[in-house]
Amino acid sequence: MYPIVKKRVLNETVTLMEIEAPLVARKAMPGQFIIFRIDEEGERVPLTIAGYDREKGTVTIIFQKVGYTTEKLDSLNEGDSLLDFVGPLGEPTKTEGINRCAVIGGGLGVAIAYPQAKALHDAGAEVDLIVGFRNEHLIILKDELEAACTNLIIMTDDGSNGNKGFVTQALQKQLDAGRNYDTVIAIGPLPMMKAVCDMTREPKIKTIVSMNPIMIDGTGMCGGCRLTVGGETKFACVDGPDFDGHLVDFDEAMARGRMFRPEEAKAREKHICRLTGEER
């Protein structure tokens, strides 16, 4: 069992948890992920490692309540435990050779962008961190983000923080101003990452995207996380999650991402009583 030693509500839909998992914490690196299971009947869900403390033996995860399992996870509190917490999985973020970088995070992708930006910043790279939220009330980890970069730009869809627009517009503004990036890293919704790759393709800026499709086992056996990258089949769990964004078939990835929406809706309907709102 893996005890929850800390729970922190970041906003109305996003929660941070610190999990006691010393063996995972000992090996964890930025960019890697874990797969958790709440109980014997629970599904296996991947989450990016948002942080780790080797001395305390803990791993930090950040999740958004988007389905039955994440809603059930959010119902747990400090002192409760998870049945499975497997990792670290995937390839860590590569910081070698990156001197000036833009890290783009959209929505919950900010939780993944943070450890990658921090790793690059700690390695001595000049990092512009551009993150986006729907409104100022959904902004998370502001202090941590500021400490993990050279320059922080926070955009909101409605402009409620005084900086209206999308992360792609902020990136274009930086490029128009002459910012000479050797690498751009984009993390977030697939349409956003695709748009970033379209922007950086012509100027030939190396662009890395973090692909987080549905996974089951995390070892490449189930094939659920397969992607087409450069015309070849890759598996996000073992070959990624980071890939060359200019080679990813985003249209295929987005189509696959929509495949299980009916099943997720049925799962929520099965477990939540429509009259009382209580779990059955």
C-alpha positions in Angstrom: 0.0 0.0 0.0 1.1 3.6 -0.7 0.0 6.1 1.9 -1.1 9.6 0.9 1.0 11.9 3.1 -0.1 15.2 1.7 -3.2 16.5 -0.1 -3.5 20.1 -1.5 -6.3 21.5 -3.5 -4.9 23.7 -6.2 -8.2 24.8 -7.7 -11.7 23.6 -8.0 -10.8 20.8 -10.4 -7.1 20.1 -9.7 -5.5 18.4 -6.7 -1.9 17.7 -5.6 -1.0 14.6 -3.6 2.3 13.5 -2.1 2.5 9.7 -2.0 4.9 7.6 0.1 6.7 5.5 -2.4 10.4 5.3 -1.5 11.5 2.9 -4.3 9.8 5.1 -7.0 11.3 8.3 -5.4 14.8 6.8 -5.5 14.8 6.4 -9.3 12.4 9.1 -10.5 13.5 11.7 -13.0 11.7 14.7 -14.6 9.5 13.7 -17.5 8.7 10.2 -16.2 5.4 9.0 -15.0 3.7 6.4 -12.7 0.6 4.3 -13.0 -1.6 4.0 -10.0 -4.6 1.9 -9.0 -6.8 2.8 -6.1 -8.1 -0.7 -5.2 -8.6 -4.2 -6.6 -11.5 -3.0 -8.8 -9.8 0.2 -10.0 -8.5 1.0 -13.4 -4.8 1.7 -14.1 -4.2 5.4 -14.7 -1.0 7.1 -15.7 0.1 10.4 -14.1 3.3 12.4 -14.7 5.6 12.7 -11.8 5.3 16.3 -10.7 8.0 16.1 -8.1 9.9 13.8 -5.8 11.8 13.8 -2.5 14.4 11.1 -2.3 15.1 11.7 1.4 11.5 11.6 2.4 10.7 8.8 -0.1 7.7 10.6 -1.6 6.5 11.3 -5.1 4.2 14.2 -6.0 1.3 13.8 -8.5 -1.1 16.4 -9.8 -4.4 15.4 -11.3 -7.6 16.8 -12.7 -11.0 15.5 -11.9 -12.1 14.4 -15.3 -13.6 10.9 -14.8 -14.7 8.3 -12.3 -11.3 7.2 -11.2 -9.8 10.7 -10.7 -13.0 11.8 -8.8 -12.6 8.8 -6.5 -8.9 9.6 -6.0 -9.9 13.1 -5.0 -12.2 11.7 -2.4 -9.3 10.2 -0.6 -7.4 12.1 2.1 -4.1 12.2 4.0 -3.7 8.8 5.7 -5.6 6.9 3.0 -3.6 4.6 0.7 -3.4 3.5 -2.9 -3.1 -0.1 -3.8 -0.6 0.3 -6.7 1.9 3.0 -7.5 4.1 1.7 -10.3 7.1 3.5 -11.6 9.1 5.4 -12.6 8.1 4.6 -16.2 9.0 6.2 -19.5 12.1 8.1 -20.6 13.3 11.1 -18.6 13.5 14.6 -20.0 16.8 15.1 -21.8 18.5 18.4 -20.9 21.8 18.0 -22.6 22.6 20.5 -25.4 19.6 22.7 -24.6 20.7 26.3 -23.9 17.7 28.5 -24.7 14.3 26.9 -24.5 10.6 27.7 -24.4 8.4 25.4 -22.4 4.7 25.6 -23.2 2.1 24.3 -20.8 -1.6 24.4 -21.4 -4.3 23.5 -18.8 -3.2 20.5 -16.7 -0.2 20.2 -18.9 1.3 22.9 -16.7 1.8 20.2 -14.0 4.0 18.3 -16.5 5.7 21.4 -17.9 6.8 22.4 -14.4 9.3 19.6 -13.6 10.6 19.7 -17.2 11.2 23.5 -17.0 12.8 23.1 -13.6 15.2 20.4 -14.8 16.3 22.6 -17.7 16.6 25.7 -15.5 18.6 23.7 -12.9 20.9 22.5 -15.7 21.7 26.1 -16.6 19.4 26.6 -19.6 17.6 29.9 -20.2 14.0 29.0 -20.0 10.9 30.9 -21.0 7.9 29.2 -19.4 4.6 30.0 -21.1 1.5 28.6 -19.5 -2.2 29.0 -20.1 -5.4 28.7 -18.1 -9.1 29.5 -18.8 -9.2 32.2 -16.1 -7.1 33.5 -13.2 -9.0 31.3 -10.7 -7.6 28.2 -12.3 -3.9 29.3 -12.1 -1.9 26.7 -10.2 1.7 26.5 -8.9 2.5 30.2 -9.6 5.3 30.4 -7.1 6.8 27.1 -8.2 6.6 28.1 -11.8 8.4 31.4 -11.2 11.3 29.6 -9.5 11.6 27.1 -12.4 12.4 29.5 -15.2 14.1 32.7 -16.4 10.9 34.3 -17.6 7.3 33.3 -16.8 4.4 34.2 -19.0 0.8 33.3 -17.8 -2.0 33.6 -20.3 -5.7 33.4 -19.6 -8.5 32.8 -22.2 -10.6 35.6 -20.7 -7.8 38.0 -19.8 -8.8 38.0 -16.1 -5.2 38.1 -15.0 -4.5 41.0 -17.4 -2.9 38.9 -20.1 -5.5 37.7 -22.5 -4.8 35.1 -25.2 -3.5 31.6 -25.8 -0.1 30.1 -25.2 0.4 29.9 -29.0 -0.1 33.7 -29.3 2.5 34.3 -26.5 5.0 32.0 -28.2 4.5 33.8 -31.6 5.1 37.1 -29.9 8.3 35.8 -28.4 9.4 34.5 -31.9 8.5 37.8 -33.6 10.5 39.7 -30.9 13.6 37.7 -32.0 13.8 35.1 -29.3 16.2 32.5 -30.7 15.2 29.2 -29.1 17.2 26.0 -29.8 14.3 23.9 -28.4 10.6 24.3 -27.8 8.8 21.9 -25.5 5.0 21.7 -25.7 2.8 19.9 -23.1 -1.0 20.0 -23.0 -4.0 19.3 -25.1 -3.3 17.7 -28.5 -4.7 20.6 -30.6 -2.4 23.0 -28.7 0.7 20.9 -29.2 -0.1 20.5 -32.9 -0.5 24.2 -33.3 2.9 24.8 -31.6 4.5 22.3 -33.9 2.9 24.1 -36.9 4.5 27.3 -35.7 8.0 26.0 -35.2 8.2 23.7 -38.3 9.1 26.4 -40.9 11.7 28.1 -38.7 13.1 24.6 -38.0 13.1 24.9 -34.2 13.4 21.5 -32.6 10.1 20.8 -30.9 9.4 18.2 -28.3 5.9 17.2 -27.3 4.8 15.1 -24.3 2.3 12.4 -25.5 0.0 11.0 -22.8 -2.6 8.7 -24.4 -4.5 6.0 -22.6 -2.2 3.4 -21.1 -2.9 0.1 -19.4 0.3 -1.8 -18.4 3.0 0.8 -19.0 5.4 -1.8 -20.5 4.4 -1.6 -24.2 2.5 -5.0 -24.0 -1.1 -3.8 -24.4 -0.5 -1.4 -27.3 -3.1 1.1 -26.0 -0.7 4.0 -26.1 0.6 3.4 -29.6 1.3 6.4 -31.8 2.6 7.0 -35.3 5.8 9.0 -35.2 7.7 9.5 -38.5 5.6 6.9 -40.1 6.6 4.3 -37.5 4.5 2.8 -34.6 5.8 4.0 -31.2 4.5 3.4 -27.7 4.3 6.4 -25.4 4.9 4.3 -22.3 8.3 2.9 -23.3 9.5 5.1 -26.2 8.2 8.3 -24.7 6.4 10.2 -23.4 8.5 12.8 -25.2 8.7 12.7 -29.0 9.7 14.9 -31.9 6.6 16.9 -32.4 7.2 17.5 -36.1 7.0 13.7 -36.7 3.9 12.9 -34.6 0.6 12.1 -36.4 -1.6 14.3 -34.3 -4.8 13.6 -36.3 -4.5 9.9 -35.6 -3.7 10.6 -31.9 -6.7 12.9 -31.5 -9.0 10.3 -33.1 -7.7 7.6 -30.8 -8.2 9.9 -27.8 -11.9 10.1 -28.5 -12.4 6.3 -28.8 -13.2 5.7 -25.1 -15.4 8.6 -24.3 -18.6 6.5 -24.4 -17.1 3.9 -22.0 -16.0 6.6 -19.6 -19.5 8.1 -19.6 -21.0 4.7 -18.8 -18.5 4.1 -16.0 -19.5 7.4 -14.3 -23.2 6.7 -14.8 -22.8 3.2 -13.4 -21.1 4.3 -10.2 -22.9 7.6 -9.4 -26.6 7.7 -8.5 -28.4 10.4 -10.6 -30.9 11.1 -7.8 -28.6 11.3 -4.8 -25.2 11.9 -6.3 -23.8 9.1 -4.1 -21.6 6.3 -5.3 -23.4 3.0 -5.8 
